Amino acid sequence: MKIGFFTDGYLPQINGVAISVATCAKALEALGHEVYIVAPKYPGYKDEKNVIRIPSMQVVKEPDYRLATFLPNKPLLTASRIDFDIIHGHSGGPITLLGWEVSRLKRVPFVVTYHTLWNQYTHYILRGKVIRPRMAEIASRIFGNLCDTLIVPTVKVEKELLDYGIDKPILVIPNGIQVERFRDIEKGFLRKKLNLSPSAKILLYVGRLGKEKSIDFLIESFAFIAQSQPDAVLVIVGDGPELKVLKPLVAKLSLQEKVFFAGFIPQESIPLVYADAELFLFASQSETQGMVLLEAMASGLPVVTLFDDAYSEIIDDKKNGVFVRGNVKDFAKEVDFLLGNDKKRREMSEKAREKAEIFSVMTIAKSLEKTYSDLIKKNSKKIDLPFKSLTKYLLSQGK
């Protein structure tokens, strides 16, 4: 198959969408398919083959997020001339919309993975003063009903889209990870980088430092953990706008010697980061799946996280991780128990690795392969085009 990934989130961005798209494309190529990726252009970034970059402009500085500008240009023409068998949109921005336009032009199926609950991220766009959560939900409903099929990573997202009023087929296919990247990793990277003692028990967070990630909750909980676990340290890996809020919080709680901000670490070194930790801590309740949880588990780290339906297919409570349904003290209590119980932590570590294997990207790619084949067969006849362009469709919605 000749597959087109039209995505608004892609490398060099370091987030769940970008990494998922890149790893999935490689897995599909390994299965013998030809995958083209159409994504926003990032100045100075060099790509591998079959990546088409559309000129873009920066709309968010931290993290760097760019939107495509569809002025007549050679990359846009190149993308429109490829004879795709199917087009798969990711993220739901301008390039995903372009994918829909091209799919109608080529009369091929159009499927979209709904990676992000946009109603929980509107604060990044003009500080949330123009686009409101409800507006994001309406936009998701309109666009979702344009698709032939939607893919969601968890049942949580499926329920949310149904609540929006989407009536197109929805398939639950989780995002996968390259589990082999996290096996048999040499320890010592974090300890050397941060000059941590061999006796330090590292509690780890990896991800973007954004308000919706609730890292302040982790720091406040750690203030209690540090009282009962003098060797414990909290290492926060990542960068983002919330850093200017989190550092003063650490100082206010007098944790400067116990909480370490490791900053941005390149993706190729991330397996080394997990290797030094005892537990992975997470408090975000805005995720659609939680890819970093899978990475941590593939590395053998039990996860302690606030409960969220998005993680219910990953975390088996008290077996490979712990769900906390309480406040910072309740969270600290669970972490304290595991730090003090080596046997239980080792048992959970093995279960974590076993569960992560289920989410191997090759397994997920085979599920996508079957989905694509089924859609192509179903849509082998000429696709009905009630509207010849997205513009006309959107205008019809306003009547």
Secondary structure by P-SEA (a helix, b strand, c coil): cbbbbbcccccccccaaaaaaaaaaaaaaaabbbbbbbbbbcccccccccccccbbbbcccccbbbbbbbcccaaaaaaaaccccbbbbccccaaaaaaaaaaaaacbbbbbbbccccccccccccccccccaaaaaaaaaaaaaaccbbbbccaaaaaaaaaaccccbbbbbbbbccccccccccccaaaaaacccccccccccccccccccaaaaaaaaaaaaaaccccbbbbbcccccaaaaaaaaaaaacccccccccccccccccccccccccccccccccccccaaaaaaaaacccccccccccccccccccccbbbbcccaaaaaaaaaaaaacaaaaaaaaaaaaaaaaaacaaaaaaaaaaaaaaaaaaaccccccccccaaaaaaaaac
